[in-house]
Amino acid sequence: KITQPVNAYDPVVLLNNEPELTGFNLDARMEQGILWVTDPIDRVRKQVGKRVVLLPERINEKEVFSGRYSELEINRVNNNNNPSAILITETVRGDDRIILKKGEIFGSPYFVLDITYDRFSWLRRTTQMFRKERNKPDSETHLVDTINNLRLNIKARNRAYEKLKAVNEELEDAKARLEEYSITLEQRVDERTHELEKAKKDLLALNEGLEEKVKRQIDELNKYNNLRRYLSPNVAEKILSTSDSLWGVPKRRMVTVMFTDIKNFFTFTYNLEPEELFSLLHNYISEMTKIVYRYDGTLNKIIGDGMLIFLGDPVPMPDHAQRAVMMGIEMQKKTEELKKDWRCFGYEFGMGIGINTGYMTVGNIGSEMQLDYTVIGNQVNVASRLESNAKAGQILVSQRTYSSVEDIVEADKIGEILVKGIHNPILTYNVKSLKAF
């Protein structure tokens, strides 16, 4: 008779992973030293084993753990570091077979086989006496073969157990990695959700202020468009960047004002078609405007062939008189270049310029529907009168303007002129060119 009271299998691994047993869905677990399984018949969780401490026996002068155990507390009994094992306390059956047998011990350091031979009955012993001596070796050989087969079976089961143990470790590792990934994924989802919530709040905040921002941008564009009517792009950008405004109350400023006019233009219009006249004027005013912007002048008005320009406002500049005179000289040079286009229509093209410097009032005149940023005062009238007296090709300037540029220009003294509203005559000079240095 052969029994195996003690074996080295881990019952949890064996019951959960052995192919012959997985169909029972035992779900074996060790909890606080107790082995629990799901009964395959009534599907109820049952306590079927417990952890015990193995006690050694001396056999042939060696300590052997053959199945003796102690049910006392492990910490009290295990002072000599004796191994522990799992004692099956209740038999578990399934499909007419015994899965676990009460009294079996699992998890021991090694396997133990108990082989016993039944005593012969009196008749069998009597019969045995009359057997030939040659039958004795056959019995011994059969015993050796049985033991060898048992050894092979134990080795095969040990290999199978090791494989099951390795598979179980891989499954446990995969489970741990899956749980770690699940935790990491949950953290990532939380972080992404937080980012989306923040983006949503930022978008709502942006939308709340978008209407106001659009309104401010439209106002800035309107201001820029208004400035472009009078100023060079550089001056317009400077005003917008410094938050200056043209729409305040009128103010007194020391500025230089210039009037320009094409001489005898009125008689020329009788002999020219409107389309031809428009083309010539468009080219003339475009070229003059480029020069005005180059010197950062304010192009206030274009009336037919005449232009009103002033310098020193809205952006103050200490050299406004010099800029105005140099601008006038460049305009006369450009007029000489344009003469050939006008001669084609039988007209001797020429322009007169008047320039004056003094205190004038600058600001907006009109209503909210139509505003005109302009300059008014007696000193404006002086510049207009100088332009009226100027002949084609002349640049007439007042004494105050001339005093600011006499070191840099060649000029002829013309004499005094009378201006309505000004009691004293105005001493006048004709600027011909810049001095050569």
C-alpha positions as CSV (number, residue, x, y, z in Angstrom):
1,K,0.0,0.0,0.0
2,I,1.4,3.4,-1.0
3,T,0.3,6.8,0.4
4,Q,1.7,10.3,0.2
5,P,0.9,12.0,3.5
6,V,3.3,14.9,2.9
7,N,4.1,16.7,-0.4
8,A,5.9,19.9,-1.4
9,Y,3.1,21.4,-3.6
10,D,1.7,24.9,-2.9
11,P,-2.0,24.1,-2.6
12,V,-3.1,27.6,-4.0
13,V,-1.0,27.1,-7.2
14,L,-2.0,23.5,-7.6
15,L,-5.7,24.0,-7.1
16,N,-5.9,27.1,-9.3
17,N,-3.6,26.2,-12.2
18,E,-3.5,22.4,-12.5
19,P,-5.4,21.7,-15.8
20,E,-7.2,18.7,-14.2
21,L,-8.5,21.0,-11.4
22,T,-9.2,24.4,-13.1
23,G,-12.6,23.2,-14.2
24,F,-13.8,23.0,-10.6
25,N,-13.3,26.8,-10.1
26,L,-12.0,26.3,-6.6
27,D,-10.6,29.9,-6.3
28,A,-8.1,28.8,-3.6
29,R,-6.8,31.5,-1.3
30,M,-4.7,31.7,1.9
31,E,-6.1,34.3,4.2
32,Q,-4.4,34.8,7.6
33,G,-3.1,31.3,7.7
34,I,-6.4,29.6,6.6
35,L,-6.9,27.9,3.3
36,W,-10.3,28.8,1.7
37,V,-11.8,27.2,-1.4
38,T,-15.2,27.3,-3.2
39,D,-16.9,23.9,-2.8
40,P,-17.4,22.5,-6.3
41,I,-20.7,20.9,-5.3
42,D,-22.6,23.6,-3.4
43,R,-20.4,26.6,-4.5
44,V,-20.0,27.8,-0.9
45,R,-16.7,29.2,0.4
46,K,-15.3,26.8,3.0
47,Q,-12.3,26.6,5.3
48,V,-10.5,23.4,4.3
49,G,-6.9,23.9,5.7
50,K,-4.7,25.8,8.0
51,R,-1.0,26.5,8.4
52,V,0.8,24.3,11.0
53,V,4.5,23.9,12.0
54,L,6.2,20.7,11.1
55,L,7.9,18.8,13.8
56,P,11.1,16.7,13.1
57,E,11.5,13.0,13.8
58,R,14.8,11.1,14.0
59,I,15.1,8.2,11.6
60,N,18.5,6.5,11.1
61,E,20.1,9.3,13.2
62,K,18.7,12.0,10.8
63,E,16.0,14.6,11.4
64,V,13.1,14.0,9.0
65,F,9.8,15.8,8.6
66,S,7.5,12.9,7.9
67,G,4.2,14.5,8.8
68,R,4.2,15.3,12.5
69,Y,3.0,18.9,13.2
70,S,2.0,21.3,15.9
71,E,-1.2,23.3,15.8
72,L,0.1,25.8,18.3
73,E,0.7,29.4,17.3
74,I,3.6,29.5,14.8
75,N,5.5,32.2,16.5
76,R,5.5,30.2,19.8
77,V,6.5,26.9,18.2
78,N,8.8,28.1,15.5
79,N,11.7,29.1,17.8
80,N,13.9,26.5,16.1
81,N,13.0,27.8,12.6
82,N,11.0,24.6,11.8
83,P,9.2,24.8,8.4
84,S,5.5,25.4,8.2
85,A,3.0,23.6,6.0
86,I,-0.7,23.5,5.1
87,L,-2.8,20.8,6.9
88,I,-6.0,19.8,5.1
89,T,-8.7,19.8,7.7
90,E,-11.7,18.9,5.5
91,T,-12.1,16.6,2.5
92,V,-13.2,18.2,-0.7
93,R,-14.9,16.1,-3.4
94,G,-15.9,16.8,-7.0
95,D,-17.2,14.6,-9.9
96,D,-16.9,11.4,-7.8
97,R,-13.3,12.1,-7.0
98,I,-11.4,13.3,-3.9
99,I,-9.7,16.7,-4.6
100,L,-8.4,17.3,-1.1
101,K,-8.2,14.7,1.6
102,K,-8.4,15.5,5.3
103,G,-5.0,14.9,7.0
104,E,-2.9,15.7,3.9
105,I,0.0,18.1,4.3
106,F,1.0,20.5,1.5
107,G,4.0,22.9,1.2
108,S,6.5,20.7,3.1
109,P,10.2,20.8,2.3
110,Y,9.9,17.5,0.3
111,F,7.7,14.7,-0.7
112,V,7.2,11.6,1.6
113,L,5.9,8.3,0.4
114,D,4.6,5.7,2.9
115,I,4.8,2.2,1.5
116,T,3.5,-0.7,3.6
117,Y,2.9,-4.4,2.8
118,D,-0.1,-6.3,4.2
119,R,0.7,-9.4,6.3
120,F,-0.1,-12.7,4.5
121,S,-3.0,-14.7,5.7
122,W,-2.2,-18.1,7.2
123,L,-3.3,-19.9,4.0
124,R,-1.2,-17.5,1.9
125,R,1.8,-17.9,4.1
126,T,1.4,-21.7,4.0
127,T,1.2,-21.6,0.2
128,Q,4.2,-19.3,0.0
129,M,6.3,-21.9,1.8
130,F,5.7,-24.4,-1.0
131,R,6.6,-22.0,-3.8
132,K,9.9,-22.5,-5.5
133,E,12.8,-20.5,-4.4
134,R,13.0,-19.0,-8.0
135,N,9.9,-17.0,-7.5
136,K,11.7,-14.8,-4.8
137,P,13.7,-12.7,-7.2
138,D,10.6,-11.9,-9.3
139,S,8.9,-10.4,-6.2
140,E,11.9,-8.3,-5.4
141,T,12.2,-7.1,-9.0
142,H,8.5,-6.1,-9.0
143,L,9.1,-4.1,-5.8
144,V,12.1,-2.3,-7.3
145,D,10.2,-1.5,-10.5
146,T,7.3,-0.2,-8.5
147,I,9.6,2.1,-6.5
148,N,11.3,3.3,-9.7
149,N,8.0,4.1,-11.3
150,L,7.0,6.0,-8.2
151,R,10.2,8.0,-8.4
152,L,9.6,8.8,-12.0
153,N,6.0,9.8,-11.3
154,I,7.2,12.1,-8.5
155,K,9.8,13.7,-10.7
156,A,7.2,14.2,-13.4
157,R,4.8,15.8,-11.0
158,N,7.6,17.9,-9.6
159,R,8.4,19.2,-13.1
160,A,4.8,19.9,-13.8
161,Y,4.5,21.7,-10.4
162,E,7.6,23.9,-11.3
163,K,6.0,24.8,-14.6
164,L,2.7,25.6,-12.9
165,K,4.6,27.7,-10.3
166,A,6.5,29.6,-13.1
167,V,3.2,30.2,-15.0
168,N,1.6,31.4,-11.7
169,E,4.5,33.8,-11.1
170,E,4.2,35.2,-14.6
171,L,0.4,35.7,-14.1
172,E,1.0,37.4,-10.8
173,D,3.6,39.7,-12.5
174,A,1.3,40.5,-15.3
175,K,-1.5,41.2,-12.8
176,A,0.8,43.6,-10.9
177,R,1.9,45.4,-14.1
178,L,-1.8,45.6,-15.2
179,E,-2.8,47.1,-11.9
180,E,0.2,49.6,-12.1
181,Y,-0.8,50.5,-15.6
182,S,-4.4,50.9,-14.5
183,I,-3.4,53.3,-11.8
184,T,-1.1,55.2,-14.2
185,L,-3.8,55.4,-16.8
186,E,-6.3,56.8,-14.2
187,Q,-3.7,59.4,-13.1
188,R,-3.2,60.4,-16.8
189,V,-7.0,60.6,-17.3
190,D,-7.2,62.8,-14.2
191,E,-4.4,65.0,-15.4
192,R,-5.9,65.3,-18.9
193,T,-9.3,66.1,-17.4
194,H,-7.7,68.8,-15.3
195,E,-6.0,70.3,-18.4
196,L,-9.2,70.2,-20.4
197,E,-11.1,71.9,-17.5
198,K,-8.4,74.6,-17.3
199,A,-8.5,75.1,-21.1
200,K,-12.3,75.4,-20.9
201,K,-12.1,78.1,-18.2
202,D,-9.4,79.9,-20.2
203,L,-11.6,79.8,-23.3
204,L,-14.6,81.1,-21.3
205,A,-12.6,83.9,-19.9
206,L,-11.3,84.7,-23.4
207,N,-14.8,84.8,-24.8
208,E,-16.0,87.1,-22.0
209,G,-13.4,89.7,-22.9
210,L,-13.5,89.1,-26.6
211,E,-16.3,91.5,-27.3
212,E,-14.5,94.3,-25.5
213,K,-11.2,93.5,-27.2
214,V,-12.9,93.6,-30.6
215,K,-14.5,96.9,-29.8
216,R,-11.1,98.3,-28.7
217,Q,-9.5,97.0,-31.9
218,I,-12.2,98.6,-34.0
219,D,-11.7,101.9,-32.2
220,E,-7.9,101.6,-32.8
221,L,-8.5,101.0,-36.5
222,N,-10.9,103.9,-36.7
223,K,-8.2,106.1,-35.0
224,Y,-5.6,104.8,-37.4
225,N,-7.8,105.5,-40.5
226,N,-8.5,109.0,-39.2
227,L,-4.8,109.6,-38.7
228,R,-3.9,108.3,-42.1
229,R,-6.0,111.1,-43.6
230,Y,-3.6,113.7,-42.3
231,L,-0.3,112.1,-41.2
232,S,2.5,109.9,-42.5
233,P,2.4,106.3,-41.4
234,N,5.4,106.8,-39.1
235,V,3.6,109.7,-37.3
236,A,0.3,107.8,-37.1
237,E,2.0,104.8,-35.5
238,K,3.8,107.0,-33.0
239,I,0.6,108.7,-31.9
240,L,-1.2,105.3,-31.5
241,S,1.8,103.7,-29.6
242,T,1.9,106.7,-27.1
243,S,-1.9,106.7,-26.7
244,D,-2.0,110.4,-27.9
245,S,-5.3,111.6,-29.2
246,L,-6.4,114.1,-31.8
247,W,-9.8,114.4,-30.3
248,G,-9.1,116.6,-27.4
249,V,-9.9,120.3,-27.0
250,P,-8.3,122.7,-29.5
251,K,-4.9,124.0,-28.4
252,R,-2.4,126.8,-29.2
253,R,0.8,125.5,-30.8
254,M,3.9,127.0,-32.5
255,V,3.7,125.4,-35.9
256,T,4.8,126.0,-39.5
257,V,2.0,126.0,-42.1
258,M,2.4,125.7,-45.9
259,F,0.1,126.4,-48.8
260,T,0.8,125.2,-52.4
261,D,-1.1,126.0,-55.6
262,I,-0.7,125.3,-59.3
263,K,-0.4,128.7,-61.0
264,N,-2.9,129.7,-63.8
265,F,-4.5,126.3,-63.4
266,F,-8.1,127.6,-63.8
267,T,-7.5,128.8,-67.4
268,F,-5.9,125.4,-68.2
269,T,-9.0,123.5,-67.3
270,Y,-10.9,125.0,-70.3
271,N,-8.7,123.3,-72.8
272,L,-8.6,119.8,-71.1
273,E,-11.0,116.9,-70.8
274,P,-12.0,116.0,-67.3
275,E,-10.5,112.5,-67.5
276,E,-7.2,113.9,-68.7
277,L,-7.2,116.6,-66.0
278,F,-8.0,114.0,-63.3
279,S,-5.0,111.8,-64.4
280,L,-2.6,114.7,-64.2
281,L,-3.9,115.9,-60.8
282,H,-3.8,112.4,-59.4
283,N,-0.2,111.9,-60.4
284,Y,0.8,115.4,-59.1
285,I,-0.9,115.1,-55.7
286,S,0.4,111.5,-55.2
287,E,4.0,112.7,-55.7
288,M,3.5,115.7,-53.4
289,T,1.9,113.5,-50.7
290,K,4.9,111.2,-50.7
291,I,7.2,114.2,-50.0
292,V,4.9,115.5,-47.2
293,Y,5.0,112.1,-45.5
294,R,8.8,111.9,-45.9
295,Y,9.1,115.0,-43.8
296,D,6.4,113.9,-41.3
297,G,4.1,116.7,-42.3
298,T,0.3,116.8,-41.6
299,L,-1.6,116.9,-44.9
300,N,-4.6,118.8,-43.8
301,K,-6.6,119.7,-47.0
302,I,-6.5,119.1,-50.7
303,I,-8.7,121.7,-52.5
304,G,-8.6,121.1,-56.2
305,D,-5.0,121.7,-57.1
306,G,-4.1,123.4,-53.8
307,M,-2.8,121.8,-50.6
308,L,-2.7,122.9,-46.9
309,I,0.1,121.3,-44.9
310,F,1.5,122.0,-41.4
311,L,4.3,120.7,-39.3
312,G,4.8,120.6,-35.5
313,D,1.4,119.1,-34.6
314,P,0.0,116.6,-33.6
315,V,3.6,115.3,-33.0
316,P,5.8,118.2,-31.7
317,M,9.1,118.7,-33.5
318,P,11.6,121.4,-32.8
319,D,12.8,121.8,-36.4
320,H,9.3,122.2,-38.0
321,A,10.3,125.3,-39.9
322,Q,13.4,123.7,-41.4
323,R,11.4,120.6,-42.4
324,A,8.8,122.8,-44.1
325,V,11.3,124.8,-46.2
326,M,13.3,121.7,-47.2
327,M,10.0,120.0,-48.1
328,G,9.1,123.0,-50.3
329,I,12.4,122.8,-52.1
330,E,12.0,119.1,-52.8
331,M,8.4,119.8,-54.1
332,Q,9.7,122.4,-56.6
333,K,12.3,119.9,-57.8
334,K,9.6,117.3,-58.3
335,T,7.5,119.9,-60.2
336,E,10.3,120.4,-62.7
337,E,10.2,116.6,-63.3
338,L,6.5,116.7,-63.9
339,K,6.5,119.6,-66.4
340,K,7.0,117.3,-69.4
341,D,3.7,115.6,-68.8
342,W,1.8,118.9,-68.6
343,R,3.6,120.3,-71.7
344,C,2.1,117.5,-73.8
345,F,-1.3,119.3,-73.2
346,G,0.1,122.7,-74.0
347,Y,0.4,124.0,-70.5
348,E,3.6,125.3,-68.8
349,F,3.2,123.7,-65.4
350,G,4.4,125.7,-62.3
351,M,3.6,125.8,-58.6
352,G,3.8,128.6,-56.0
353,I,4.4,127.9,-52.2
354,G,3.9,130.1,-49.2
355,I,5.3,129.2,-45.7
356,N,4.8,130.9,-42.3
357,T,5.7,130.0,-38.7
358,G,3.9,131.2,-35.7
359,Y,1.3,130.4,-32.9
360,M,-1.9,128.9,-34.3
361,T,-4.9,127.0,-33.0
362,V,-5.1,123.3,-33.9
363,G,-7.9,120.9,-33.2
364,N,-11.1,119.4,-34.5
365,I,-13.8,121.5,-36.2
366,G,-17.2,119.9,-37.0
367,S,-19.6,117.4,-35.4
368,E,-19.3,113.7,-34.4
369,M,-20.6,112.8,-37.8
370,Q,-18.0,114.9,-39.7
371,L,-14.8,116.2,-38.0
372,D,-11.9,118.0,-39.6
373,Y,-8.6,118.3,-37.8
374,T,-7.2,121.6,-39.0
375,V,-5.3,124.8,-38.1
376,I,-6.8,128.3,-37.9
377,G,-5.6,131.8,-37.0
378,N,-4.0,135.0,-38.5
379,Q,-0.7,133.2,-39.0
380,V,-2.5,130.7,-41.3
381,N,-3.8,133.7,-43.3
382,V,-0.2,135.0,-43.7
383,A,0.9,131.7,-45.3
384,S,-2.1,131.8,-47.6
385,R,-1.3,135.4,-48.6
386,L,2.4,134.4,-49.3
387,E,1.3,131.6,-51.6
388,S,-1.1,134.0,-53.5
389,N,1.9,136.4,-54.1
390,A,4.3,133.6,-55.1
391,K,5.0,133.1,-58.8
392,A,5.5,129.7,-60.4
393,G,8.6,128.1,-59.0
394,Q,8.8,130.5,-56.0
395,I,8.9,129.6,-52.2
396,L,7.9,132.7,-50.3
397,V,8.5,132.5,-46.5
398,S,7.9,135.0,-43.7
399,Q,10.6,136.6,-41.5
400,R,10.0,134.2,-38.6
401,T,10.4,131.2,-40.9
402,Y,13.5,132.6,-42.6
403,S,15.2,133.3,-39.3
404,S,15.0,129.5,-38.6
405,V,16.6,128.5,-41.9
406,E,18.8,131.4,-43.0
407,D,22.0,129.4,-42.2
408,I,21.0,126.5,-44.6
409,V,19.3,128.1,-47.6
410,E,20.0,130.6,-50.4
411,A,17.2,133.2,-50.5
412,D,16.4,136.7,-51.9
413,K,14.6,139.4,-49.9
414,I,11.4,140.3,-51.7
415,G,9.9,143.0,-49.5
416,E,6.9,143.6,-47.3
417,I,3.3,142.5,-47.9
418,L,0.1,143.5,-46.2
419,V,-2.2,140.8,-44.8
420,K,-5.8,141.3,-43.7
421,G,-6.0,141.2,-39.9
422,I,-2.3,141.8,-39.5
423,H,-1.5,145.5,-38.7
424,N,2.2,145.4,-39.5
425,P,3.5,144.4,-43.0
426,I,5.1,141.0,-43.4
427,L,8.8,140.9,-44.6
428,T,9.1,138.2,-47.3
429,Y,11.9,136.1,-48.7
430,N,12.1,133.9,-51.7
431,V,13.9,130.6,-50.9
432,K,15.8,129.3,-54.0
433,S,17.8,126.3,-52.8
434,L,19.8,124.7,-50.0
435,K,23.3,126.1,-49.4
436,A,26.1,123.9,-50.6
437,F,28.4,122.8,-47.7
